[in-house]
């Protein structure tokens, strides 16, 4: 028996939970083992879907699992989750969901597990009343989010938290950014039409496009030639808030994987110089790969592998006209794209991230020229990382002033502007513009 969608999905899920790996890191090499694109798409749907609904799936499986599985049989737990997800969320017919999952157990050399899988999964199709009671006994189970995360969202967004949680559990819409140095958005939309890919221009981004359905980026026309990139519409707002001008000296802190760096270079080709900084060779390689595909590497662009707060190691004393600080954060605004965040992130992480954000703000502010602009960005929905963070910074820096953001997206908060997950198909992002007086 060869690998199929269910065996690959089980390996991905097992990797995430037993080896604490990120979903993105472990799914890419495993999905490549499937040559059939339909099987690959199904494996991706199963693995991402299980991680969206894991807490709920485990809760409904628990009454039928009379004793915990041994750690060496974690792959069987992964198969149970896959079977339950197919039955409860995909509404796959019972015979198909059960037989395919049972067959996968044989592939992994666990014939003893076939009767266990068969019995438990068939019970799920016949116990709707019992399962409904389990699902509705707590909001953690109903929305499949950790309790600490749910509590924080209820506190920060008392009117919006149910919508945030529901949107977190939905697959994200695909969004593209056209490289206007190579092709206009109108011409690229025509290319997509000719390829049979329906899409519309985003009203919130001058280079943004929204295809009507998911497309493998590598199969997009002109992708390898650098005509287009995958980037969310919320992330595309950073370049507009920077208000770039010819002759600007720009710093992109925490630049990898390079989407915002590339957007800056595509938007204003007459920059004097740009420095893009990140840490670790892996992230620097991603950044360079992005710029190379888009043909944006030049003598104007300097890529530095360094901790951004170690100023003496990389700064030459020239003040920047624009600084983009896409700060490390909880990433709770992009759970739609990375559902494993719900399991890898802990409440203790938030204070550490807030402290790191403060270090970066304090370190970078003296590097900004008088009259210059710093744009602070997170993909978080927590106030502690967003408006509370910027309020604290403004109280510390007498020469810092907030520039209110007047935009057709998100909502005004004090200070800054917040997009919540799912609003107009966007991820959850926070932005604040700070000007040095």
TORGULUM-815861 format. One record per residue (C-alpha): x, y, z; residue number from 0. Coordinates in steps of 0.5 Angstrom, whole numbers. Each point is the difference from the previous one (the first is absolute). Example, Ala and Ser with C-alpha at 12.3 -4.5 7.8 and 13.67 -1.06 7.14 Angstrom:
<drentis>
+-------+-------+-------+-----+
:     x :     y :     z :   i :
+-------+-------+-------+-----+
:    25 :    -9 :    16 :   0 :
:     2 :     7 :    -2 :   1 :
+-------+-------+-------+-----+
</drentis>
This chain:
<drentis>
+-------+-------+-------+-----+
:     x :     y :     z :   i :
+-------+-------+-------+-----+
:     0 :     0 :     0 :   0 :
:     3 :     7 :    -2 :   1 :
:    -1 :     6 :     4 :   2 :
:    -7 :     4 :    -1 :   3 :
:    -3 :     6 :     3 :   4 :
:    -2 :    -3 :     6 :   5 :
:     6 :    -3 :     2 :   6 :
:     4 :     6 :    -2 :   7 :
:    -5 :     4 :     4 :   8 :
:     1 :    -4 :     6 :   9 :
:     8 :     0 :     0 :  10 :
:    -1 :     8 :     0 :  11 :
:    -5 :     0 :     6 :  12 :
:     5 :    -5 :     4 :  13 :
:     6 :     5 :    -2 :  14 :
:    -4 :     6 :     3 :  15 :
:    -2 :    -3 :     6 :  16 :
:     5 :    -5 :     2 :  17 :
:     6 :     4 :    -3 :  18 :
:    -2 :     7 :     2 :  19 :
:     1 :     2 :    -7 :  20 :
:    -3 :     5 :    -4 :  21 :
:    -6 :    -2 :    -5 :  22 :
:     4 :     4 :    -6 :  23 :
:     6 :    -3 :     1 :  24 :
:    -2 :    -7 :     1 :  25 :
:    -5 :     0 :    -6 :  26 :
:     4 :     2 :    -5 :  27 :
:     5 :    -5 :    -1 :  28 :
:    -6 :    -6 :     2 :  29 :
:    -5 :     3 :    -5 :  30 :
:     5 :     0 :    -6 :  31 :
:     0 :    -8 :     1 :  32 :
:    -7 :     0 :    -4 :  33 :
:     1 :     1 :    -7 :  34 :
:    -8 :     0 :    -1 :  35 :
:    -2 :     7 :     1 :  36 :
:    -7 :    -2 :     2 :  37 :
:     3 :    -4 :     6 :  38 :
:     5 :     5 :     2 :  39 :
:    -6 :     5 :     0 :  40 :
:    -4 :    -5 :     4 :  41 :
:     6 :    -1 :     5 :  42 :
:     1 :     7 :     1 :  43 :
:    -7 :     1 :     2 :  44 :
:     0 :    -5 :     5 :  45 :
:     6 :     2 :     3 :  46 :
:    -2 :     7 :     1 :  47 :
:    -7 :    -2 :     1 :  48 :
:     2 :    -4 :     6 :  49 :
:     4 :     5 :     3 :  50 :
:    -6 :     5 :     0 :  51 :
:    -4 :    -4 :     3 :  52 :
:     4 :    -5 :     4 :  53 :
:    -2 :     2 :     7 :  54 :
:    -8 :    -1 :    -2 :  55 :
:     2 :    -7 :    -3 :  56 :
:     4 :    -2 :     6 :  57 :
:    -6 :     1 :     4 :  58 :
:    -5 :    -4 :    -4 :  59 :
:     5 :    -5 :    -1 :  60 :
:     2 :    -1 :     8 :  61 :
:    -7 :    -4 :     2 :  62 :
:     1 :    -5 :    -5 :  63 :
:     8 :    -1 :     2 :  64 :
:     0 :    -4 :     6 :  65 :
:     7 :     1 :     1 :  66 :
:     5 :     4 :    -2 :  67 :
:     5 :    -2 :    -6 :  68 :
:     7 :    -1 :     1 :  69 :
:     5 :     5 :    -2 :  70 :
:     3 :    -5 :    -5 :  71 :
:    -7 :     0 :    -3 :  72 :
:    -1 :     8 :    -1 :  73 :
:    -1 :    -2 :    -8 :  74 :
:    -7 :    -3 :     2 :  75 :
:    -2 :     6 :     4 :  76 :
:     2 :     4 :    -6 :  77 :
:    -5 :    -5 :    -5 :  78 :
:    -5 :     0 :     5 :  79 :
:     0 :     8 :     0 :  80 :
:     0 :    -1 :    -8 :  81 :
:    -6 :    -4 :     0 :  82 :
:    -4 :     4 :     5 :  83 :
:     1 :     6 :    -4 :  84 :
:    -2 :    -3 :    -6 :  85 :
:    -7 :    -2 :     3 :  86 :
:    -1 :     6 :     4 :  87 :
:     3 :     6 :    -4 :  88 :
:     0 :    -3 :    -7 :  89 :
:    -6 :    -4 :     0 :  90 :
:     3 :    -6 :    -4 :  91 :
:    -4 :    -6 :     0 :  92 :
:     1 :    -5 :     6 :  93 :
:     3 :    -6 :    -5 :  94 :
:     5 :     5 :    -3 :  95 :
:     2 :     3 :     6 :  96 :
:     1 :    -6 :     4 :  97 :
:     3 :    -5 :    -5 :  98 :
:     5 :     5 :    -3 :  99 :
:     2 :     1 :     8 : 100 :
:     0 :    -7 :     1 : 101 :
:     5 :    -1 :    -6 : 102 :
:     5 :     5 :     2 : 103 :
:     1 :    -4 :     7 : 104 :
:     2 :    -6 :    -4 : 105 :
:     5 :     4 :    -4 : 106 :
:     3 :     2 :     7 : 107 :
:     1 :    -7 :     2 : 108 :
:    -6 :     1 :     5 : 109 :
:    -5 :    -6 :    -2 : 110 :
:    -2 :     0 :     8 : 111 :
:    -3 :     7 :    -1 : 112 :
:    -5 :    -2 :    -6 : 113 :
:    -5 :    -2 :     5 : 114 :
:     1 :     6 :     5 : 115 :
:    -1 :     5 :    -6 : 116 :
:    -5 :    -3 :    -3 : 117 :
:    -4 :    -1 :     6 : 118 :
:     1 :     7 :     3 : 119 :
:    -1 :     4 :    -7 : 120 :
:    -7 :    -4 :    -1 : 121 :
:    -2 :     2 :     7 : 122 :
:     1 :     8 :    -2 : 123 :
:    -5 :    -1 :    -6 : 124 :
:    -5 :    -3 :     5 : 125 :
:     0 :     5 :     6 : 126 :
:    -2 :     6 :    -2 : 127 :
:    -3 :     2 :     6 : 128 :
:     5 :    -2 :     5 : 129 :
:     5 :     4 :    -5 : 130 :
:    -4 :     6 :     0 : 131 :
:     0 :     0 :     8 : 132 :
:     8 :    -1 :     0 : 133 :
:     1 :     6 :    -5 : 134 :
:    -5 :     5 :     4 : 135 :
:     3 :    -2 :     7 : 136 :
:     5 :     6 :    -1 : 137 :
:     3 :     5 :    -5 : 138 :
:     7 :    -3 :     0 : 139 :
:    -3 :    -6 :    -3 : 140 :
:    -6 :     4 :    -4 : 141 :
:     5 :     5 :    -3 : 142 :
:     6 :    -5 :     0 : 143 :
:     5 :     5 :     3 : 144 :
:     4 :     0 :     6 : 145 :
:    -3 :     2 :     7 : 146 :
:     5 :     6 :     1 : 147 :
:     0 :     2 :    -7 : 148 :
:    -8 :     0 :     0 : 149 :
:     0 :     4 :     7 : 150 :
:     5 :     6 :    -3 : 151 :
:    -4 :     1 :    -6 : 152 :
:    -7 :     0 :     4 : 153 :
:     4 :     6 :     4 : 154 :
:     3 :     3 :    -6 : 155 :
:    -6 :     0 :    -5 : 156 :
:    -6 :    -1 :     5 : 157 :
:    -5 :     1 :    -6 : 158 :
:     4 :    -4 :    -6 : 159 :
:     3 :    -6 :     3 : 160 :
:    -5 :    -5 :    -2 : 161 :
:     1 :     3 :    -7 : 162 :
:     8 :     0 :     0 : 163 :
:     0 :    -8 :     3 : 164 :
:    -5 :    -2 :    -6 : 165 :
:     5 :     4 :    -5 : 166 :
:     6 :    -3 :     3 : 167 :
:    -3 :    -7 :    -2 : 168 :
:    -1 :     1 :    -7 : 169 :
:     5 :     0 :    -6 : 170 :
:     3 :     6 :    -2 : 171 :
:    -2 :     3 :    -7 : 172 :
:     6 :     1 :    -5 : 173 :
:     3 :     7 :    -1 : 174 :
:     5 :     2 :    -5 : 175 :
:     4 :     6 :    -1 : 176 :
:     2 :     2 :    -7 : 177 :
:     7 :     2 :    -1 : 178 :
:    -1 :     7 :    -4 : 179 :
:     7 :     0 :    -2 : 180 :
:    -1 :    -5 :    -5 : 181 :
:    -8 :     0 :    -1 : 182 :
:    -6 :     4 :     1 : 183 :
:    -5 :    -3 :     4 : 184 :
:    -5 :     1 :    -5 : 185 :
:     4 :    -4 :    -5 : 186 :
:     1 :    -6 :     5 : 187 :
:    -7 :     0 :     1 : 188 :
:    -1 :    -2 :    -7 : 189 :
:     6 :    -5 :     0 : 190 :
:    -4 :    -3 :     6 : 191 :
:    -7 :     0 :    -4 : 192 :
:     4 :    -3 :    -6 : 193 :
:     2 :    -6 :     5 : 194 :
:    -7 :    -1 :     2 : 195 :
:     2 :     3 :     7 : 196 :
:    -6 :     4 :     2 : 197 :
:     2 :     6 :     4 : 198 :
:    -1 :     7 :     2 : 199 :
:     4 :     7 :     2 : 200 :
:     0 :     1 :     7 : 201 :
:    -3 :     7 :     2 : 202 :
:     5 :     0 :     6 : 203 :
:     6 :     0 :    -4 : 204 :
:     3 :     3 :    -6 : 205 :
:     4 :    -7 :    -2 : 206 :
:    -5 :    -5 :     4 : 207 :
:    -4 :    -5 :    -4 : 208 :
:    -5 :    -5 :     3 : 209 :
:    -1 :    -7 :    -4 : 210 :
:    -6 :    -3 :     1 : 211 :
:     3 :    -7 :     2 : 212 :
:     6 :    -3 :     3 : 213 :
:     6 :     0 :    -5 : 214 :
:     7 :    -3 :     0 : 215 :
:     4 :     6 :     0 : 216 :
:     5 :    -4 :    -4 : 217 :
:    -5 :    -1 :    -5 : 218 :
:    -2 :     8 :    -1 : 219 :
:     2 :     3 :    -6 : 220 :
:     6 :     4 :     0 : 221 :
:     2 :    -3 :     7 : 222 :
:     7 :    -2 :    -1 : 223 :
:     1 :     6 :    -4 : 224 :
:    -1 :     4 :     6 : 225 :
:    -7 :     4 :    -3 : 226 :
:    -4 :    -2 :     6 : 227 :
:     1 :    -2 :     8 : 228 :
:    -5 :    -3 :     5 : 229 :
:    -1 :     5 :     5 : 230 :
:    -6 :     1 :     4 : 231 :
:    -4 :     7 :    -1 : 232 :
:     1 :     2 :     8 : 233 :
:     8 :    -1 :    -1 : 234 :
:     0 :     4 :    -6 : 235 :
:    -2 :     6 :     4 : 236 :
:     6 :     1 :     3 : 237 :
:     3 :     3 :    -7 : 238 :
:    -5 :     6 :     0 : 239 :
:     1 :     2 :     7 : 240 :
:     7 :     1 :    -1 : 241 :
:    -1 :     5 :    -5 : 242 :
:     6 :    -1 :    -4 : 243 :
:     3 :     6 :    -4 : 244 :
:     6 :     0 :    -5 : 245 :
:     7 :     0 :     4 : 246 :
:    -3 :    -3 :     6 : 247 :
:     5 :    -4 :     4 : 248 :
:    -4 :    -6 :     3 : 249 :
:     1 :    -5 :     5 : 250 :
:    -4 :    -7 :     0 : 251 :
:     1 :    -3 :     7 : 252 :
:    -2 :    -7 :     1 : 253 :
:     0 :    -1 :    -8 : 254 :
:    -1 :    -7 :    -1 : 255 :
:    -3 :    -3 :    -4 : 256 :
:     0 :     6 :    -4 : 257 :
:    -7 :     2 :    -2 : 258 :
:     0 :     7 :     2 : 259 :
:     7 :     1 :    -2 : 260 :
:    -2 :    -2 :    -7 : 261 :
:    -6 :     4 :     0 : 262 :
:     4 :     6 :     3 : 263 :
:     5 :    -1 :    -6 : 264 :
:    -5 :    -1 :    -5 : 265 :
:    -4 :     7 :     2 : 266 :
:     5 :     5 :     0 : 267 :
:     6 :    -2 :    -4 : 268 :
:     4 :     7 :     1 : 269 :
:     2 :    -2 :     7 : 270 :
:     7 :     2 :     2 : 271 :
:     1 :    -6 :     4 : 272 :
:    -3 :    -5 :     4 : 273 :
:     2 :    -5 :     5 : 274 :
:    -4 :    -6 :     2 : 275 :
:     2 :    -4 :     6 : 276 :
:    -2 :    -7 :     3 : 277 :
:     4 :    -5 :     4 : 278 :
:     2 :    -7 :    -1 : 279 :
:     2 :    -3 :    -7 : 280 :
:    -6 :    -3 :    -2 : 281 :
:    -4 :     6 :     1 : 282 :
:     5 :     4 :    -4 : 283 :
:     0 :    -5 :    -6 : 284 :
:    -8 :     1 :     0 : 285 :
:     1 :     7 :    -1 : 286 :
:     5 :     0 :    -5 : 287 :
:    -4 :    -6 :    -4 : 288 :
:    -6 :     5 :     0 : 289 :
:     4 :     6 :    -3 : 290 :
:     4 :    -4 :    -5 : 291 :
:    -7 :    -3 :    -3 : 292 :
:    -3 :     7 :     0 : 293 :
:     7 :     2 :    -3 : 294 :
:     0 :     6 :     5 : 295 :
:     8 :    -2 :     3 : 296 :
:     4 :     6 :    -2 : 297 :
:     6 :     5 :     3 : 298 :
:    -6 :     4 :     3 : 299 :
:    -2 :    -6 :     5 : 300 :
:     4 :    -2 :     6 : 301 :
:    -2 :    -7 :     3 : 302 :
:     3 :    -1 :     7 : 303 :
:     0 :    -6 :     5 : 304 :
:     0 :     3 :     7 : 305 :
:    -5 :     1 :     6 : 306 :
:    -3 :     7 :    -2 : 307 :
:     1 :     2 :     7 : 308 :
:     8 :     0 :     0 : 309 :
:     0 :     7 :    -3 : 310 :
:     8 :     0 :     0 : 311 :
:     1 :    -6 :    -4 : 312 :
:    -4 :     2 :    -6 : 313 :
:    -2 :     8 :     0 : 314 :
:     5 :     5 :    -4 : 315 :
:    -3 :     6 :     4 : 316 :
:    -4 :     2 :    -6 : 317 :
:    -7 :     2 :     2 : 318 :
:    -6 :    -4 :    -3 : 319 :
:    -6 :     4 :    -4 : 320 :
:    -5 :    -6 :     1 : 321 :
:     1 :    -6 :     5 : 322 :
:    -5 :    -6 :    -1 : 323 :
:     0 :    -4 :     7 : 324 :
:    -4 :    -6 :    -2 : 325 :
:     1 :    -3 :     7 : 326 :
:     0 :    -7 :     3 : 327 :
:    -7 :    -1 :     3 : 328 :
:    -5 :    -6 :     2 : 329 :
:    -2 :     0 :    -7 : 330 :
:    -7 :    -1 :     2 : 331 :
:    -3 :     4 :    -6 : 332 :
:     3 :    -5 :    -4 : 333 :
:    -3 :    -7 :     3 : 334 :
:    -4 :    -1 :    -6 : 335 :
:     6 :    -1 :    -4 : 336 :
:     4 :    -3 :     5 : 337 :
:    -5 :    -4 :     5 : 338 :
:     6 :    -3 :     4 : 339 :
:     1 :     7 :     3 : 340 :
:    -6 :    -2 :     5 : 341 :
:     5 :    -6 :     3 : 342 :
:     7 :     3 :    -1 : 343 :
:    -2 :     6 :     3 : 344 :
:     0 :     1 :     8 : 345 :
:    -3 :     5 :     4 : 346 :
:     7 :     1 :     3 : 347 :
:     3 :     2 :    -7 : 348 :
:    -4 :     6 :     0 : 349 :
:     4 :     4 :     5 : 350 :
:     6 :    -2 :    -3 : 351 :
:    -2 :     2 :    -7 : 352 :
:    -2 :     7 :     3 : 353 :
:     6 :     1 :     3 : 354 :
:     4 :    -2 :    -6 : 355 :
:    -5 :     5 :    -4 : 356 :
:     2 :     6 :     5 : 357 :
:     8 :    -2 :    -1 : 358 :
:    -1 :     1 :    -7 : 359 :
:    -4 :     7 :     0 : 360 :
:     5 :     3 :     5 : 361 :
:     6 :    -3 :    -4 : 362 :
:    -3 :     3 :    -7 : 363 :
:    -3 :     7 :     2 : 364 :
:     7 :     3 :     1 : 365 :
:     2 :    -2 :    -7 : 366 :
:    -6 :     4 :    -3 : 367 :
:     1 :     6 :    -4 : 368 :
:    -4 :     7 :     3 : 369 :
:    -6 :     0 :    -4 : 370 :
:     0 :    -8 :    -1 : 371 :
:    -5 :    -5 :     0 : 372 :
:     0 :    -7 :     4 : 373 :
:    -5 :    -5 :    -2 : 374 :
:    -2 :    -5 :     6 : 375 :
:    -3 :    -6 :    -3 : 376 :
:    -2 :    -7 :     4 : 377 :
:    -5 :    -5 :    -3 : 378 :
:    -3 :    -1 :     7 : 379 :
:    -7 :     1 :     3 : 380 :
:     3 :     2 :     7 : 381 :
:    -1 :     7 :     3 : 382 :
:     7 :    -1 :     4 : 383 :
:     4 :    -1 :    -6 : 384 :
:    -4 :     5 :    -4 : 385 :
:    -3 :     7 :     3 : 386 :
:     2 :    -1 :     7 : 387 :
:     7 :    -1 :    -3 : 388 :
:     0 :     6 :    -4 : 389 :
:    -3 :     4 :     6 : 390 :
:     6 :    -2 :     4 : 391 :
:     5 :     2 :    -5 : 392 :
:    -3 :     7 :    -1 : 393 :
:     0 :     1 :     7 : 394 :
:     7 :    -1 :     0 : 395 :
:     2 :     4 :    -6 : 396 :
:    -1 :     7 :     0 : 397 :
:     2 :     1 :    -7 : 398 :
:    -5 :    -5 :    -2 : 399 :
:    -7 :     1 :    -3 : 400 :
:    -5 :    -4 :    -3 : 401 :
:    -3 :     1 :    -7 : 402 :
:    -7 :    -2 :     0 : 403 :
:    -1 :    -5 :    -5 : 404 :
:    -6 :     2 :    -5 : 405 :
:    -2 :    -6 :    -4 : 406 :
:    -6 :    -4 :    -3 : 407 :
:     3 :    -6 :     4 : 408 :
:     0 :    -3 :     7 : 409 :
:    -3 :     4 :     6 : 410 :
:     3 :     6 :     4 : 411 :
:     3 :    -2 :     6 : 412 :
:     4 :     5 :     5 : 413 :
:     5 :     0 :    -2 : 414 :
:     1 :    -3 :    -7 : 415 :
:    -5 :    -4 :    -5 : 416 :
:    -2 :    -7 :     1 : 417 :
:    -2 :    -5 :    -5 : 418 :
:    -4 :    -6 :     3 : 419 :
:     1 :    -7 :    -3 : 420 :
:    -5 :    -1 :    -6 : 421 :
:    -2 :     7 :    -1 : 422 :
:     0 :     1 :    -8 : 423 :
:     3 :    -7 :     0 : 424 :
:     7 :     3 :     3 : 425 :
:     4 :    -3 :     6 : 426 :
:     0 :     4 :     7 : 427 :
:     5 :     5 :    -1 : 428 :
:     2 :     6 :     5 : 429 :
:     3 :     7 :    -3 : 430 :
:     3 :     6 :     3 : 431 :
:     3 :     6 :    -3 : 432 :
:     5 :     4 :     4 : 433 :
:     4 :     6 :    -2 : 434 :
:     6 :     3 :     3 : 435 :
:    -1 :     8 :     2 : 436 :
+-------+-------+-------+-----+
</drentis>
